[in-house]
Amino acid sequence: MEVFKTYKTYILLLIALVYICIEASQVGGDFVIFLTASQDLYEGVNIYTKTYFDGYHYLYSVLFALLLKPFTLLPPSLSLFIWLGLNLFFLYRIWKIICTYFNLSAFSEQQHFLFVFLSFVFAGRFIRDNFHLAQMTTLMLYLSLEGLQFIQHNKPKPGAALIALGINIKLLPLVLLPYLIWRKQFKAAVYTFAFFCFFLALPAVFIGKQQNKQLLGDWWQSINPTQQQHVIDVDERSFHGLSTLLPTLLMESVPDIHALTLKRNVADVSVETVNVVLNSVRLILIVFALYFLGHRPFQEFENKEKVFWELSYILLLIPLIFPHQQYYAFLFTMPASTYLLYYLITQKNSLSKNRFKLISAILVFVYLCFNLNLILGEFKAYYEHYKIITYGALLLIPLLAMCRSIDLRHE
């Protein structure tokens, strides 16, 4: 049996390598922008005021552009192959870390296969998109989970460094900083802030203090969430999240050149009102984290399933509350969907038939919201028009709330 499992591992690895070879042969996606920005940085060009390939902007950190320099010295297809290979490793580590939170030894062979298969099928569209477009979300999720794993194993410095690197590159793991404070990881929180400041200053060693200061200011201007372009976030059809969904629901005319003629708004209010509603909903979702965390602050990490349950909600918030989120950013929903699948498999005999059917039906609907583009891609324009990915992510919230980790403690 062990030999058979080893062969399966090698076969899956071979398939993955063939896939990334095919993707690497078709150099494209945002990775080309990353490499071009890295080259420009070393030539003294302002990488935040320059536009790339039909008006796109480089929106990541100065340090990230600096770190990509070795990739610019290689042929583009080889650079992309190495980057996708790294992402394959990140995905592997994401899965291995997720599994540490669950008691999989109690699974039968059939249950284990079902859990693994459904977990990857559920997140399949987002995994595919991140590889196909050579995106950053896999790295961001990896840095978040690996960093927390170090911290939970009493290694605050490396854990904080990984989380701080993620925050530096794309800000998204910033939600973990208050989480660390709430979970009484004060040392890790201080280290995270210190490493973040260090990573901001580090490029000055290579490009000079003045240029780094100028670039940091321009970077903040491009990602400042208070700008109107991040309140009415509809510049691209593939945008999702609250800053895209709410304007399309609350305004009859939004500056969306990709919109279909089909009605999708339920009201017609001013931009100022949309901004108030958007920030109010964000605040409600953030405050609702107390349902998962508990009302008493400064409590250390509890049992593993409880930690993963609350962490799943916090990571789920990232693509919802941050502006300018593309569909591939919803890979951050993978911990939540994986938790729910584990819950259903382990609690099938404990739940009433009606409750099991209700949770399963909602989860199937969420799966369709996430993956209809893979199943029936010819209707992609309609999925993007109605922002169904965001609805699917929002539905995960009541599902997580229903499937409390306390039910797993007998495992």
Residue, then its C-alpha position, 0 to 999 in steps of 0.5 A: m500500500e505504501v508503494f502504491k501511495t508513493y507511485k501516486t505521489y510521483i504521478l501527480l508530481l509528474i502531471a503538475l510538472v508537465y502542466i507548469c511546463i505548458e504554462a511556462s511556454q506561454v509567457g504572460g500574465d502579471f508576471v511579465i509586469f513584475l519582471t518589467a517593473s523589476q528591470d525598470l526599478y534598477e534603471g531608475v524608472n518610477i515603477y508606480t507612475k509608469t503603466y505596463f501593457d495597456g495601462y496596467h500598474y505595478l501595485y506590489s512593493v519596492l522590495f518585491a520588485l528588488l527580489l525579482k532581479p535574478f528572474t530578469l536575468l533568465p529567459p522569460s519561459l525559464s523564469l516563469f517555470i521557476w516561479l510556477g515551480l515555487n508556487l507548486f511548493f507553496l500549494y503543497r505546503i499550504w495543504k500540509i499545514i491545513c492538514t495539521y489542524f485536523n485529526l485525519s488519522a481517524f479517517s478511513e481510506q475512502q474518507h481521506f480520499l474524499f476529503v483531499f479530492l473535494s478540497f482541491v476540486f472546491a478550490g480548483r478554479f482559484i488554483r488554476d487561475n493563480f497558476h495560469l496567470a502566474q499570480m501572487t495569492t498562493l504565495m500570500l496564503y502560504l506566507s500567512l499559514e506558514g508564519l502562523q505555524f511557526i508562531q504556534h510552535n513558539k518560533p515568533k521571529p521566523g513566523a513574524a518575518l514571513i507574515a511581515l514579508g507578505i504584508n510588505i508585498k501585498l498588504l493582505p496578511l495585515v489582518l493577521l496582526p490584530y489577530l496575533i494581538w487578540r491571541k496574546q502573541f504580543k512578541a510575534a506582533v511586535y516582531t511582525f511590525a519591526f520586520f515590516c518596517f525593516f522590509l520597507a527600508l531595506p531597498a534603500v541599501f540598493i537604490g538609495k534612500q531618496q528613491n526608496k522614499q519617493l517610491l514608497g509614497d507613490w506606492w501608497q498613493s496607488i493602493n490607498p483604499t480611500q480613493q474613489q477608484h477603490v470605492i467604486d471598484v469596477d475598472e475591470r470585469s474580473f474584479h470581485g469583493l464588497s467594493t465591486l459588488l455593493p456599487t453594482l447593487l446600489m448604483e444604477s450607473v457605475p463606470d463599468i464599461h464591461a457591464l451587460t445591459l441586464k439590470r443588477n442594481v436594487a437601489d440608486v444612491s450617491v457615491e458617498t452613500v455607497n462609501v458609507v454602506l461599504n465601510s459599514v459592511r466591512l466593519i460588521l464583518i470585522v466585528f463578527a469575527l468576535y463570534f469566532l474568536g470569543h469576546r475575551p481578548f488576550q487568550e492564547f491559541e486553543n485546540k487546533e480545530k478551533v484555531f483553524w475555524e477562526l483562522s478560516y473566517i479571518l482569511l475569508l475576509i481578505p478578498l471581501i474587505f480589501p479593494h481591487q481583488q480579482y477572482y484568483a484572490f479568492l484562493f483565500t477561501m480554501p481554508a474555509s471550504t476545507y474546514l466545512l468539508y472536514y466538518l461534514i465528513t466527520q459530523k455526518n452521523s451526528l447531524s440531523k438529516n435535514r441539517f446535513k442536507l441544508i449545509s451540503a446544499i449551500l456548500v454545493f451552491v457555493y461551489l457552483c458560484f466559485n467554479l461555474n467558469l470552469i464548468l460552463g465557461e461560455f456564460k462567463a460574462y454573466y458570472e462576472h456581471y453579477k459577481i457570483i464569486t462574491y456571493g459564494a464567499l459571503l455564503l461561506i460566512p453563515l456556513l462557518a457560523m453554523c458549523r462551530s468547531i466545538d462540535l469537533r472536540h470529541e474527535 
